[in-house]
Amino acid sequence: MTSRSKQKTKDWRAKVKGILKAELKRRGFSYADLAEKLGAIGIEENERNISNKIGRGSFTAVFFVQCLEAIGCNTIHLGDA
């Protein structure tokens, strides 16, 4: 992978990480709250794992959608992140 393609990858990771963090902040959810909400829909994650995944920005689309659904987010704004 070239340094240019690595930089593009980092930009995408930062974007999805920013979107998820912004949605959590808008709703006043901590990572502990998110872990609890995920547990309520049958997804077992702990606060530390969530923090690591979001910190890296390299989580799956499935995890992203699970988080959004768990916090009651039905619409995302790509320009706001």
OpenMM code with the backbone's topology and positions (N, CA, C; nanometers):
from openmm import Vec3, app, unit

residues = "MET THR SER ARG SER LYS GLN LYS THR LYS ASP TRP ARG ALA LYS VAL LYS GLY ILE LEU LYS ALA GLU LEU LYS ARG ARG GLY PHE SER TYR ALA ASP LEU ALA GLU LYS LEU GLY ALA ILE GLY ILE GLU GLU ASN GLU ARG ASN ILE SER ASN LYS ILE GLY ARG GLY SER PHE THR ALA VAL PHE PHE VAL GLN CYS LEU GLU ALA ILE GLY CYS ASN THR ILE HIS LEU GLY ASP ALA".split()
positions = [
    Vec3(0.0844, -0.1172, 0.0000),
    Vec3(0.0000, 0.0000, 0.0000),
    Vec3(0.0891, 0.1237, 0.0000),
    Vec3(0.0633, 0.2165, -0.0879),
    Vec3(0.1440, 0.3380, -0.0939),
    Vec3(0.1062, 0.4312, 0.0202),
    Vec3(0.1940, 0.5271, 0.0481),
    Vec3(0.1632, 0.6216, 0.1560),
    Vec3(0.0397, 0.7050, 0.1218),
    Vec3(0.0187, 0.7308, -0.0077),
    Vec3(-0.0996, 0.8068, -0.0480),
    Vec3(-0.2276, 0.7270, -0.0199),
    Vec3(-0.2288, 0.5973, -0.0523),
    Vec3(-0.3481, 0.5176, -0.0254),
    Vec3(-0.3660, 0.4946, 0.1245),
    Vec3(-0.2563, 0.4900, 0.2005),
    Vec3(-0.2684, 0.4812, 0.3463),
    Vec3(-0.3344, 0.6072, 0.4008),
    Vec3(-0.2969, 0.7228, 0.3486),
    Vec3(-0.3557, 0.8484, 0.3948),
    Vec3(-0.5047, 0.8520, 0.3639),
    Vec3(-0.5448, 0.8058, 0.2460),
    Vec3(-0.6867, 0.8022, 0.2114),
    Vec3(-0.7621, 0.7104, 0.3058),
    Vec3(-0.7033, 0.5955, 0.3400),
    Vec3(-0.7658, 0.5031, 0.4341),
    Vec3(-0.7847, 0.5706, 0.5691),
    Vec3(-0.6842, 0.6400, 0.6156),
    Vec3(-0.6937, 0.7108, 0.7435),
    Vec3(-0.8036, 0.8155, 0.7390),
    Vec3(-0.8187, 0.8853, 0.6304),
    Vec3(-0.9229, 0.9870, 0.6188),
    Vec3(-1.0613, 0.9240, 0.6301),
    Vec3(-1.0823, 0.8090, 0.5671),
    Vec3(-1.2126, 0.7411, 0.5748),
    Vec3(-1.2381, 0.6924, 0.7158),
    Vec3(-1.1359, 0.6376, 0.7795),
    Vec3(-1.1516, 0.5919, 0.9174),
    Vec3(-1.1865, 0.7078, 1.0091),
    Vec3(-1.1196, 0.8193, 0.9899),
    Vec3(-1.1477, 0.9375, 1.0712),
    Vec3(-1.2905, 0.9852, 1.0479),
    Vec3(-1.3373, 0.9753, 0.9248),
    Vec3(-1.4729, 1.0198, 0.8938),
    Vec3(-1.5775, 0.9340, 0.9646),
    Vec3(-1.5660, 0.8001, 0.9543),
    Vec3(-1.6669, 0.7150, 1.0186),
    Vec3(-1.6572, 0.7234, 1.1710),
    Vec3(-1.5356, 0.7340, 1.2223),
    Vec3(-1.5171, 0.7510, 1.3658),
    Vec3(-1.5834, 0.8813, 1.4108),
    Vec3(-1.5632, 0.9864, 1.3348),
    Vec3(-1.6223, 1.1163, 1.3681),
    Vec3(-1.7737, 1.1147, 1.3631),
    Vec3(-1.8292, 1.0450, 1.2652),
    Vec3(-1.9754, 1.0353, 1.2540),
    Vec3(-2.0320, 0.9660, 1.3776),
    Vec3(-1.9743, 0.8519, 1.4142),
    Vec3(-2.0263, 0.7771, 1.5288),
    Vec3(-2.0090, 0.8560, 1.6583),
    Vec3(-1.8925, 0.9156, 1.6771),
    Vec3(-1.8698, 0.9944, 1.7982),
    Vec3(-1.9650, 1.1138, 1.8057),
    Vec3(-1.9908, 1.1776, 1.6916),
    Vec3(-2.0824, 1.2922, 1.6892),
    Vec3(-2.2245, 1.2496, 1.7265),
    Vec3(-2.2675, 1.1351, 1.6751),
    Vec3(-2.4029, 1.0872, 1.7065),
    Vec3(-2.4143, 1.0501, 1.8538),
    Vec3(-2.3100, 0.9909, 1.9097),
    Vec3(-2.3114, 0.9609, 2.0526),
    Vec3(-2.3180, 1.0896, 2.1345),
    Vec3(-2.2394, 1.1874, 2.0962),
    Vec3(-2.2359, 1.3145, 2.1690),
    Vec3(-2.3705, 1.3871, 2.1594),
    Vec3(-2.4303, 1.3902, 2.0400),
    Vec3(-2.5601, 1.4562, 2.0225),
    Vec3(-2.6652, 1.4022, 2.1179),
    Vec3(-2.6548, 1.2727, 2.1446),
    Vec3(-2.7545, 1.2063, 2.2286),
    Vec3(-2.7096, 1.1923, 2.3743),
    Vec3(-2.5904, 1.2377, 2.4049),
    Vec3(-2.5402, 1.2328, 2.5421),
    Vec3(-2.5031, 1.0941, 2.5903),
    Vec3(-2.4582, 1.0061, 2.4996),
    Vec3(-2.4207, 0.8696, 2.5354),
    Vec3(-2.2706, 0.8568, 2.5550),
    Vec3(-2.2318, 0.7884, 2.6612),
    Vec3(-2.0912, 0.7509, 2.6823),
    Vec3(-2.0706, 0.6132, 2.6200),
    Vec3(-1.9473, 0.5672, 2.6192),
    Vec3(-1.9204, 0.4320, 2.5696),
    Vec3(-1.9859, 0.3276, 2.6610),
    Vec3(-1.9906, 0.3557, 2.7911),
    Vec3(-2.0583, 0.2644, 2.8840),
    Vec3(-2.2072, 0.2573, 2.8511),
    Vec3(-2.2670, 0.3730, 2.8212),
    Vec3(-2.4087, 0.3753, 2.7817),
    Vec3(-2.4298, 0.2960, 2.6537),
    Vec3(-2.3382, 0.3131, 2.5592),
    Vec3(-2.3492, 0.2408, 2.4323),
    Vec3(-2.3401, 0.0904, 2.4554),
    Vec3(-2.2491, 0.0472, 2.5419),
    Vec3(-2.2363, -0.0952, 2.5730),
    Vec3(-2.3677, -0.1488, 2.6285),
    Vec3(-2.4307, -0.0713, 2.7151),
    Vec3(-2.5590, -0.1120, 2.7732),
    Vec3(-2.6677, -0.1198, 2.6665),
    Vec3(-2.6730, -0.0197, 2.5799),
    Vec3(-2.7736, -0.0177, 2.4727),
    Vec3(-2.7511, -0.1322, 2.3741),
    Vec3(-2.6254, -0.1609, 2.3425),
    Vec3(-2.5958, -0.2727, 2.2541),
    Vec3(-2.6389, -0.4045, 2.3192),
    Vec3(-2.6124, -0.4187, 2.4480),
    Vec3(-2.6537, -0.5384, 2.5203),
    Vec3(-2.8042, -0.5585, 2.5144),
    Vec3(-2.8790, -0.4488, 2.5180),
    Vec3(-3.0254, -0.4566, 2.5134),
    Vec3(-3.0765, -0.5111, 2.3798),
    Vec3(-2.9940, -0.4999, 2.2749),
    Vec3(-3.0356, -0.5551, 2.1449),
    Vec3(-2.9591, -0.6839, 2.1121),
    Vec3(-2.8936, -0.7403, 2.2156),
    Vec3(-2.8282, -0.8697, 2.1996),
    Vec3(-2.6857, -0.8671, 2.1502),
    Vec3(-2.6205, -0.7514, 2.1532),
    Vec3(-2.4815, -0.7384, 2.1088),
    Vec3(-2.3946, -0.7187, 2.2326),
    Vec3(-2.3118, -0.8161, 2.2618),
    Vec3(-2.2276, -0.8094, 2.3813),
    Vec3(-2.0946, -0.7424, 2.3494),
    Vec3(-2.0792, -0.6222, 2.3973),
    Vec3(-1.9548, -0.5454, 2.3855),
    Vec3(-1.9330, -0.4761, 2.5187),
    Vec3(-1.8079, -0.4645, 2.5603),
    Vec3(-1.7832, -0.3884, 2.6825),
    Vec3(-1.7282, -0.2502, 2.6463),
    Vec3(-1.7275, -0.1632, 2.7447),
    Vec3(-1.6861, -0.0244, 2.7236),
    Vec3(-1.5454, -0.0150, 2.6651),
    Vec3(-1.4549, -0.0960, 2.7140),
    Vec3(-1.3159, -0.0911, 2.6670),
    Vec3(-1.3054, -0.1309, 2.5193),
    Vec3(-1.3742, -0.2395, 2.4812),
    Vec3(-1.3714, -0.2822, 2.3414),
    Vec3(-1.4308, -0.1754, 2.2503),
    Vec3(-1.5395, -0.1145, 2.2944),
    Vec3(-1.6020, -0.0076, 2.2163),
    Vec3(-1.5050, 0.1086, 2.2005),
    Vec3(-1.4425, 0.1480, 2.3094),
    Vec3(-1.3459, 0.2582, 2.3050),
    Vec3(-1.2323, 0.2275, 2.2073),
    Vec3(-1.1808, 0.1045, 2.2120),
    Vec3(-1.0720, 0.0650, 2.1219),
    Vec3(-1.1174, 0.0666, 1.9761),
    Vec3(-1.2327, 0.0085, 1.9486),
    Vec3(-1.2827, 0.0035, 1.8105),
    Vec3(-1.3037, 0.1437, 1.7545),
    Vec3(-1.3707, 0.2278, 1.8325),
    Vec3(-1.3992, 0.3623, 1.7839),
    Vec3(-1.2704, 0.4433, 1.7749),
    Vec3(-1.1811, 0.4256, 1.8705),
    Vec3(-1.0532, 0.4965, 1.8677),
    Vec3(-0.9716, 0.4662, 1.7428),
    Vec3(-0.9731, 0.3391, 1.7013),
    Vec3(-0.9018, 0.2997, 1.5791),
    Vec3(-0.9754, 0.3472, 1.4549),
    Vec3(-1.1080, 0.3506, 1.4634),
    Vec3(-1.1879, 0.3859, 1.3465),
    Vec3(-1.1944, 0.2736, 1.2443),
    Vec3(-1.1571, 0.1532, 1.2861),
    Vec3(-1.1534, 0.0419, 1.1905),
    Vec3(-1.2536, -0.0672, 1.2276),
    Vec3(-1.3756, -0.0253, 1.2536),
    Vec3(-1.4810, -0.1203, 1.2859),
    Vec3(-1.5614, -0.1525, 1.1601),
    Vec3(-1.6383, -0.2599, 1.1693),
    Vec3(-1.7158, -0.3025, 1.0530),
    Vec3(-1.8390, -0.2156, 1.0337),
    Vec3(-1.8927, -0.2223, 0.9145),
    Vec3(-2.0186, -0.1530, 0.8858),
    Vec3(-2.1300, -0.2092, 0.9736),
    Vec3(-2.1240, -0.3383, 1.0002),
    Vec3(-2.2242, -0.4015, 1.0864),
    Vec3(-2.2199, -0.3390, 1.2258),
    Vec3(-2.1012, -0.3247, 1.2833),
    Vec3(-2.0872, -0.2623, 1.4152),
    Vec3(-2.1387, -0.1191, 1.4123),
    Vec3(-2.1064, -0.0463, 1.3072),
    Vec3(-2.1501, 0.0918, 1.2919),
    Vec3(-2.3025, 0.1010, 1.2953),
    Vec3(-2.3690, 0.0169, 1.2180),
    Vec3(-2.5154, 0.0187, 1.2118),
    Vec3(-2.5755, -0.0298, 1.3441),
    Vec3(-2.5144, -0.1297, 1.4062),
    Vec3(-2.5626, -0.1759, 1.5366),
    Vec3(-2.5591, -0.0624, 1.6387),
    Vec3(-2.4505, 0.0127, 1.6396),
    Vec3(-2.4377, 0.1255, 1.7324),
    Vec3(-2.5443, 0.2304, 1.7056),
    Vec3(-2.5603, 0.2653, 1.5780),
    Vec3(-2.6596, 0.3671, 1.5437),
    Vec3(-2.7997, 0.3230, 1.5839),
    Vec3(-2.8318, 0.1975, 1.5572),
    Vec3(-2.9638, 0.1474, 1.5950),
    Vec3(-2.9800, 0.1453, 1.7466),
    Vec3(-2.8770, 0.1029, 1.8177),
    Vec3(-2.8827, 0.0938, 1.9638),
    Vec3(-2.9109, 0.2292, 2.0282),
    Vec3(-2.8576, 0.3370, 1.9696),
    Vec3(-2.8777, 0.4698, 2.0282),
    Vec3(-2.9977, 0.5430, 1.9690),
    Vec3(-3.0693, 0.4754, 1.8798),
    Vec3(-3.1907, 0.5339, 1.8231),
    Vec3(-3.1661, 0.6336, 1.7124),
    Vec3(-3.0542, 0.6189, 1.6438),
    Vec3(-3.0205, 0.7093, 1.5340),
    Vec3(-3.0718, 0.6503, 1.4024),
    Vec3(-3.1672, 0.7177, 1.3433),
    Vec3(-3.2248, 0.6713, 1.2173),
    Vec3(-3.1717, 0.7466, 1.0961),
    Vec3(-3.1077, 0.8602, 1.1207),
    Vec3(-3.0561, 0.9438, 1.0124),
    Vec3(-2.9186, 0.9950, 1.0525),
    Vec3(-2.8249, 0.9905, 0.9584),
    Vec3(-2.6937, 1.0492, 0.9846),
    Vec3(-2.6684, 1.1591, 0.8829),
    Vec3(-2.5906, 1.2559, 0.9247),
    Vec3(-2.5539, 1.3681, 0.8394),
    Vec3(-2.4048, 1.3610, 0.8111),
    Vec3(-2.3696, 1.3225, 0.6908),
    Vec3(-2.2295, 1.2997, 0.6569),
    Vec3(-2.1463, 1.4268, 0.6609),
    Vec3(-2.2055, 1.5406, 0.6362),
    Vec3(-2.1300, 1.6647, 0.6353),
    Vec3(-2.0986, 1.7193, 0.7723),
    Vec3(-2.1619, 1.6693, 0.8768),
    Vec3(-2.1463, 1.7241, 1.0110),
    Vec3(-2.0329, 1.6627, 1.0910),
    Vec3(-1.9793, 1.5517, 1.0426),
    Vec3(-1.8795, 1.4792, 1.1222),
    Vec3(-1.7433, 1.5428, 1.1104),
] * unit.nanometer
topology = app.Topology()
chain = topology.addChain("A")
for resn in residues:
    res = topology.addResidue(resn, chain)
    for name in ("N", "CA", "C"):
        topology.addAtom(name, app.Element.getBySymbol(name[0]), res)
